[in-house]
Amino acid sequence: MEFREMAARATEIRARYAEMETARHGRSWTDEEIALGFMGDVGDLMKLIQAKNGVRAIDDVDHKLAHELADCLWSVMTLAHAYQIDLERAFLSTMDEIEQHLNGSTST
């Protein structure tokens, strides 16, 4: 699956969540609430990373780690869509900037 297809799928899933939130609570989550949810997901990710490194005991850690990484990616894609960021272009541009910085750092 191409990146743009993944982003479109993330947007579809967010729309379904918005429908569910509206049905249950009378409104969908705000962008800020989505970002707060992402922060919670990052906390869960950190617990799984600790488990992967032997600091915590969590069953089926590989599966849960993969799930949480994908969940975090979904949040990032959802926030990028909400703020009209072309995430694919921003990622490539950022990698170019980092690469230029690294090239400059290693040549001195």
C-alpha positions, 0 to 999 in steps of 0.5 A, a space after each residue: 500500500 502506498 503512503 497516500 493510500 494509507 493516509 486516505 485509510 486513516 482519514 476514513 477511519 477517523 471519519 468513522 470514529 467521528 460518527 461514533 463519537 457524535 452518536 455517543 457523546 453528541 460531538 466528535 473529538 476536537 483536534 486537541 483531544 485527538 492530540 491528547 489521545 496520541 499522547 496517551 498512545 505514546 505513553 503506552 508505546 513507552 511501556 511496550 518499549 520497556 517490556 521489549 527491553 526487559 524492564 516490564 513484563 507484558 505478554 505478546 509484546 511484539 504484537 502489541 508493540 506493532 499495534 501501538 506503533 501503527 496506532 501512533 502512525 494513525 494519530 500522526 496521519 490524522 493530525 496531519 490531515 486535520 492541519 492540512 499538512 502533506 505529511 509525505 512531502 514534509 517527511 521527505 523534506 525533513 529527511 533531506 534536511 537531516 541528511 544535509 546536516 549529517 553530511 555537513 557534520 561528517 565532513 568537518 
